[in-house]
Amino acid sequence: MTDWQFRLEFRDLWKDERDGKISLLDVSKGVVERIKALAPVIRKRKDEMYQDAADDLENDILPMFEELVEEENEDTEDFDFALSYLYDWADGRLDDEWNGKKVCWVNTL
């Protein structure tokens, strides 16, 4: 089984949006909050690979979601585009072992 090093929990956001309790904009706001909370946790690990992962999260992925919030953009395609980058980042390998360490489990279901 893959050794996920971190976890982003989005199940509640997805469920509330699906149930009509919150908008896609609210989901984006929640994603921004949780990414901002995760980045310092990643930075506590001093290895360069973790610092690089935190840099990518803060400098590449977070700004995509922040832009959605700032522009009050609720376009599903734009959200999915940003989410695909988050998934790709999260699935990054941190070692050369078969089924080894990967950056982050993103839980949406």
HELIX and SHEET records of a PDB file:
HELIX    1   1 ARG A   11  ARG A   18  1                                   8    
HELIX    2   2 LEU A   24  ARG A   43  1                                  20    
HELIX    3   3 GLU A   48  ASP A   56  1                                   9    
HELIX    4   4 LEU A   57  ILE A   61  3                                   5    
HELIX    5   5 LEU A   62  GLU A   70  1                                   9    
HELIX    6   6 THR A   76  ALA A   90  1                                  15    
SHEET    1   A 2 ASP A   3  GLU A   9  0                                        
SHEET    2   A 2 LYS A 101  ASN A 107  1                                        
END                                                                             
